Amino acid sequence: MEVVYFAWVRERIGLPRESVTTAAATPRALIAELSAREPRYGAAFADPSALRVALDRKLSDFDAPLAGVREVAFFPPMTGG
């Protein structure tokens, strides 16, 4: 699956996107798996409450199933103005 990072998440990880093979069943489990890779992921995902997730470009929940999902995007909350 493709994992896409936006804003400061992308800056901390150092990549805009990457293809990952995962056994994670939810975005929350994917965060745990990615965070265990190396410190830059741990820094990006240190406070999941400061993040939002989209599955196949639809805003979703961190406990939603990843089965069949092709793209997961992580980004900070957006504000209007």
ROMI-23245 format. One record per residue: residue in one letter; x, y, z of N, C-alpha, C in turn. Coordinates in steps of 0.1 Angstrom, whole numbers, plus 5000, padded with zeros to 4 digits. Example, Ala and Ser with C-alpha at 12.3 -4.5 7.8 and 13.67 -1.06 7.14 Angstrom:
// residues 2
a513249435078512349555078513249675078;s512849785071513749895071512950005079;
//
This chain:
// residues 81
m500849885000500050005000500950125000;e500350234995501050364995500750435008;v501750495014501550575026502050715022;v501250815025501550945021501551035033;y502551125034502751215045502651355041;f502051435049501851575046502351665057;a502751795053503151895062504251855071;w504151875084505351845093505551695095;v504551615092504751465092505851435081;r505651485069506551465058507951525062;e507951635068509251695071510051605081;r509351555091510051475101510451335096;i509651275087510051155081511051165070;g510951275062511851305051511451245038;l510151205037509651145025508251195023;p507851225010506451265008505551135007;r506051025003505250895002506250785001;e505650665004506450545002505450425001;s505950314995505250194994505650105006;v504650055013505049965024504249835023;t504849735028504249605030503949595045;t502749575048502349575063501349465066;a501449415078500449325084499449395093;a499649525094498749605102497349605098;a496449585108495049575105494349715105;t494949815111494349945113495450055111;p495050175109496050285108496750295122;r496150275133496750275146497950175146;a497650055142498649945141499749985131;l499450045120500450095111501350195117;i500850285124501650385131502650315140;a502150215148503050145157504150075149;e503750015138504749945130505750045124;l505350155119506250255113507150315123;s506550345135507350405146508450315151;a508350185150509350095154510450085144;r510350145132511350135121512650205125;e512450335128513650415131513150545138;p514050625144513650735152512750845145;r513050865132512350975125510850945124;y510450815123509050775123508450795137;g509250755147508850775161508550925164;a509451015159509251155161507951205154;a507751155142506551195134505251155140;f505251035146504050975152503950975167;a504851055173504851065188503551095194;d502751185188501451225194500351205183;p499851075182498851055172497551135173;s497351195185496151285187496351415179;a497551445174497851555166497751535151;l497251415148497251365134495851335130;r495651335117494451285110494851175100;v493951095096494250985087493150985076;a493550955064492650935053492950805047;l491950725044492050595037491450605023;d492250585013491850604999491150744998;r491750845003491350985002490051015009;k489650935019488450975027488950975041;l488551085048488851105062488350985070;s489150925078488850805085489250805100;d489050695106489350675120490550585121;f491350605132492550535134492350385137;d491050345139490750205142490050145130;a489950215119489250155107490050045101;p489449955095490249845089490949885077;l492149825075493049855063492849755052;a492049655054491849555044491349615031;g492049595020491649655007492049795005;v492549865014492950005013494250015004;r494250104995495450114986496350234991;e495750334997496450455001496050505015;v497050525024496850575037497650705037;a496950815042497650945043497550995057;f498651045062498751105075499051255074;f498251335082498451475081497951545094;p498451665096497951735108496551795105;p495751825116494451885113494552015105;m493652035097493652155088492652265094;t493052385092492152495097491752575085;g490652635086490252725075490552865078;g490352955069490653095072490353185060;
//
